[in-house]
Amino acid sequence: MDRDHYIDMLYDEVKSQVIISRAAYAAELDGWEFHPVVIDGQEAGVVMTKGHEMHTHVIAPYGIKCARRVLRQSVQGQVDRMGYATTRTLNHPKVVRLLERMGFYKTGERDGVLDYRLDELKIK
């Protein structure tokens, strides 16, 4: 799949929560790498990386169990490549609990967005 496919997938998920056009959203993703998540030959999501920062999106039918597995694999890969990983999230309790169980710790907060860093993955 190409970059536009992933941008469309991601934008469809957030467009009701943001005041930004698809074009502006795509511009914000300049410089990001998109890594497909494939399970049993089917597209299950995407991992986006830019330097130390990473974000994961799992398509709804694959659920949180897939998200956990994808996160473990992709986060470990990011830590192995970069020495540590960072991410940002809105303050969703389930997401925050998952990140903190994995070993991420909060490094800051601005405009309702939480910044996290991970030096060593706790969940293998």
C-alpha positions in Angstrom: 0.0 0.0 0.0 1.1 3.5 -0.6 1.4 6.5 1.7 -2.0 8.0 0.6 -3.7 4.8 1.6 -2.4 5.0 5.1 -3.2 8.7 5.4 -6.8 8.1 4.3 -7.1 5.3 6.8 -5.8 7.4 9.6 -7.7 10.6 8.6 -11.0 8.7 8.5 -10.4 7.8 12.1 -9.6 11.3 13.4 -11.5 13.6 11.1 -14.5 14.0 13.5 -12.1 14.9 16.3 -9.9 17.5 14.5 -10.4 20.8 12.8 -8.0 20.1 9.9 -8.4 19.3 6.3 -7.1 16.0 4.8 -4.5 17.9 2.9 -3.2 19.7 6.1 -3.3 16.3 7.9 -1.2 14.8 5.1 1.3 17.6 5.3 1.7 17.0 9.1 2.7 13.4 8.2 5.6 14.5 5.9 8.7 12.6 6.9 6.9 9.8 8.6 7.5 6.2 7.5 4.5 3.8 7.3 5.0 0.1 8.1 2.0 -2.1 7.4 0.7 -4.6 10.0 -0.4 -7.8 8.3 -2.0 -10.7 10.1 -2.9 -13.9 8.3 -2.4 -12.1 5.0 -4.8 -9.3 5.8 -4.0 -5.7 6.5 -4.6 -5.1 10.2 -3.1 -1.7 10.7 -0.1 0.5 10.4 2.9 1.6 12.5 4.2 5.1 11.8 7.7 6.1 12.8 9.7 9.3 12.6 13.0 9.3 14.5 12.3 8.1 18.0 8.5 8.8 17.8 6.1 6.1 16.8 2.3 5.6 16.6 0.3 2.5 16.0 -3.2 2.2 14.4 -5.0 -1.1 14.4 -8.1 -1.6 12.2 -11.2 -2.2 14.4 -11.9 -5.8 13.6 -8.5 -6.8 15.0 -9.1 -5.2 18.4 -7.0 -4.6 21.4 -5.4 -8.1 21.5 -3.9 -7.4 18.1 -2.9 -3.9 19.2 -1.0 -5.3 22.2 0.9 -7.8 20.0 1.6 -5.2 17.3 2.7 -2.7 20.0 5.1 -5.2 21.7 6.7 -6.1 18.4 6.9 -2.6 16.9 8.0 -0.9 20.1 10.7 -3.4 20.7 11.9 -2.9 17.1 11.9 0.9 17.6 13.9 0.6 20.9 16.4 -1.7 19.2 16.9 0.7 16.3 16.8 4.0 18.1 17.7 3.3 21.7 14.3 4.4 23.0 10.8 5.2 21.7 8.5 8.1 22.2 4.8 8.5 21.5 2.0 11.0 22.2 -1.6 10.2 23.0 -4.8 11.8 24.2 -5.7 11.1 27.8 -7.6 7.9 27.2 -7.4 5.7 30.3 -7.1 2.4 28.5 -4.3 3.7 26.3 -2.5 5.3 29.2 -2.7 2.0 31.2 -1.4 0.0 28.3 1.5 2.4 27.6 2.5 2.4 31.3 2.3 -1.4 31.6 4.6 -1.6 28.7 7.1 0.7 30.4 6.4 4.1 28.9 6.6 7.0 31.3 5.0 10.4 31.0 7.5 13.1 30.0 5.1 16.0 29.5 1.6 17.2 28.6 0.4 20.1 26.4 -3.1 20.9 25.2 -4.5 17.6 26.5 -1.9 15.5 24.7 0.4 13.3 26.8 4.0 12.7 25.9 5.6 9.3 26.7 9.0 7.8 26.5 10.1 4.2 26.8 13.7 3.1 27.4 13.1 -0.6 28.0 10.0 -2.7 27.1 8.5 -4.4 30.3 6.1 -6.6 28.4 7.9 -9.1 26.2 
